[in-house]
């Protein structure tokens, strides 16, 4: 009855593991997402700060994101490009590898 904190910790660990081998992080960011939104989603799940430029490099290198040609105003500064997940390339990834490695 008093193990709620342990249940939450275990659920958090499972969610972190799931973003390593499933599309759940992308799904939580939405069908169309900015890189900032994707990074914030992964940060919220992992509880760790991620470098947006490194995430962009990794996602681009793995060809996981497709630029939709749209932009979204996200705070101050210039508008951010909007992306979709490249499902075909994502499905080619080795399930034992993580794009966080």
HELIX and SHEET records of a PDB file:
HELIX    1   1 UNK A    4  UNK A   21  1                                  18    
HELIX    2   2 UNK A   24  UNK A   29  1                                   6    
HELIX    3   3 UNK A   35  UNK A   46  1                                  12    
HELIX    4   4 UNK A   52  UNK A   61  1                                  10    
HELIX    5   5 UNK A   87  UNK A   92  1                                   6    
SHEET    1   A 3 UNK A  33  UNK A  34  0                                        
SHEET    2   A 3 UNK A  80  UNK A  85 -1                                        
SHEET    3   A 3 UNK A  65  UNK A  72 -1                                        
END                                                                             
